[in-house]
Amino acid sequence: MQLLSQLESGQSGIILAIEAEESLFHRLSALGFRVGKPLSLIRRANFNGPLHVRLGSTDIVLRIADAMRIQVNTR
């Protein structure tokens, strides 16, 4: 188990848990981040910038701080 923010570009995983306050949890859920859903990290922006994450056929750019709240199981 590791955090989404720790994945390397090209790695995939399944969401295990989202540890966030209620408002962020609802925002992430609305974007498609749900326990049990597979995802893959497409790329990392330079200088500790946001992450490009693919959930199914949807691409999302996510802040590192938000990615640190999502626990994943890598395949």
N, C-alpha and C positions, 0 to 999 in steps of 0.2 A: 504494500500500500504506500502511495506517495501522493503529494499534492500535484494538482494540475500545473502549477507554476514550476514544478521541478522536471517536467517532461522535456525531452529533447525534440527538435523538429523531426517529424516523421513517425513519432511514437504514437501508439493507440492505447486506449484503455476503456474501462467501464466505470461510470460514476458510482462510488460507494456511499458517499455522504456529502451533504452541503452544510457546513457549519457557519451560518451567517445570521445576523439580526433579521427580524421579520421582513422589513422593507427590501433588503437586498435579496433575501430568499425568494420573495415573490417576483422580484425583477428577473432573477436568474431562471426561475420556473417559467416565466412568460417567454423568455428567450429559448426555452427548450432544454435547459439543464435540469434533469430529473434523475433520481437514483435508478440505477440499472440501465441507463442509456449509454450506448457506445459513443466514443468521440475520438478524434485524432487531432494532434497538434500539427498544423500545416507549417507555420513558421513563427519565429520570434523577431520582433522589431529590434533594431539596434538600440544601444544605450539603455537597456532595461525597459524598453517600451512595451506596448501591448502585445498580446498573443493572438494569432490567427488560428481559431479553433473551428473544426468541422464537426457538426452534429447531424448525422444523416446526410441530407443534401443541402443543409443550411450552413453557411459560413458566418462566423461571428468574430468580431474583434473584441477582446476582453482585457481589461486592465489587470496587471500583475496582482494588485491588492485583492481583486475579486477572485482571481485564479487560486490564490493562496487559501481560499475558503472551501475549495472543492477537492475532496479526496477521491483518488482513482486507483483502480487495480489495473496494472499494466499487463498486457498480453505477452 
